[in-house]
Amino acid sequence: MNFPKFLVADNTDLPDAIYIVHTEFPSFILNLENDEVKWMDDISDEDEGDLTKTLEGLIDEAEAFYIREVDRYNI
């Protein structure tokens, strides 16, 4: 089964939180309410310098994805 790179998620138990799920390595869930990130993959063996740049880029991509999705709903 193929999944998109990013998914939007929510949960009625936490009605103010919106999550972006990154489905590729390194997979993570970003809580847009408080910018908390839950890493789903073990990233401890990666080179720290490269990893920091990669992770910052992925979080920026996740936020841009969410803005794009919201804009599409508001058309």
N, C-alpha and C positions, 0 to 999 in steps of 0.2 A: 504494500500500500504506500502510495506517495502522499506526503504531507507538504503543505507550503512551508516556507522557511519560518514564517511568523504566524501566530494565531492570536486572536483576541479572546480573552476569557473573563468570566465574572462568576459570582456566586452570591445567592440571596442571603447567605449567612453573613456576608461582609458587603452590604449594599453600596458602600462608597468606594470600594476598591475595584479597579480595573487592572487586569493582568495581560501582559504580552508574553507569550510562550515562544521561545526560540527552539526549533525542533532539530537543528543540526548541531554538530560538535562545535564548541562546548554548549550543550543545551542548558537553558536557564529559564526561570520565570521572573519577570520584572513586574513589581507592583507599582503602578503609576501613581497611586495615592501617596506613597511615601518613598519611592525610589529604591525600595529594598529589592535585592536580587538574591534568588535562591538558585545556586548552581546545581544542576542535576548530574553533571559529569565530574569525575575527579580530574582537576586541572593542576594538581600539585606538582606533577612531573614536568610541566611545560616551562620553557625559558621565561623568566619573570618579565624581562623587558619587552619581549615580543608579545607576551600574553597581555600585558597591561594595555598596549596599543590596540591589540585585537579586540579585547573586551570593551574598551571605550568605544571603538568603532561599532561593535555589535549593539551596544546599548543605544548609541545614536541612531543606528538603523531601525531599532525596535521603536523608538519614539517617533521617527519619521513615518514608519509604517502605520502607527496608530493615528497620527494626524491625517495621513492619506485616507485611511479607512473612514474616519469620522467625516471628512470632507465628502466622501462618496455617499454617505448616508444622508447628508444634508443637501444634496442636489435636488 
